[in-house]
């Protein structure tokens, strides 16, 4: 919640959802890592195959598809929805590792995984053009902020609520969804929410659910 900032997103069209565009994406399947359009995700790239992925992206279009695998094992099936990130800041280290920052551009839906010779996985995907400039009602915003304060207090987080109150609705909801410590399945559900109002409602339910404790000490999660 603290330190959220909105990076200028690429043009996302008119207010209605456009026809989806099919594209080929090189993907980085990383459990627990969620990227939303308009936000940023810093990554330290050290595995050889993903160093090759970054080098390939830098030489091509700087795009990487961030998506979660359904299980934490090699070659696990992917979730259906991910987010395209464009490499913004990049630091190439002498030993071949990279520090990069991905700027979220658009969600995508996996059509199929491709058979490729590269060490990194690639998919055919549909780009999802979300509605631009989504807003919450005053009641929805107030309800979310109330529940977020209660959740933060229960978890012992220190939050600059004055700064939070100045965030626009999309930055607030998507930013919290990206960094909040839910389990992978819950964060995936937030990414897959069809619009901001639905994501806000789901976030409130998850904060209430996540705060429940089993026998007084185990946090309940939606696995």
Secondary structure, DSSP 8 states (H G I E B T S, - for coil): -TT----------SSS----EEEEEEEEE-TT----TT-EEEEEE-SHHHHHHHHHHHHTT-EEEEE-BSSSSTT--B-SEEEEEEEEEEEE-TTS-EEEEEEEEEEEEEEEE---SSSS-EEEEEEE---SS----HHHHHHHHHHHHHHHHHHT----HHHHHTS-HHHHHHHHHHHS---HHHHHHHHH-SSHHHHHHHHHHHHHHHT-EETTTEE----
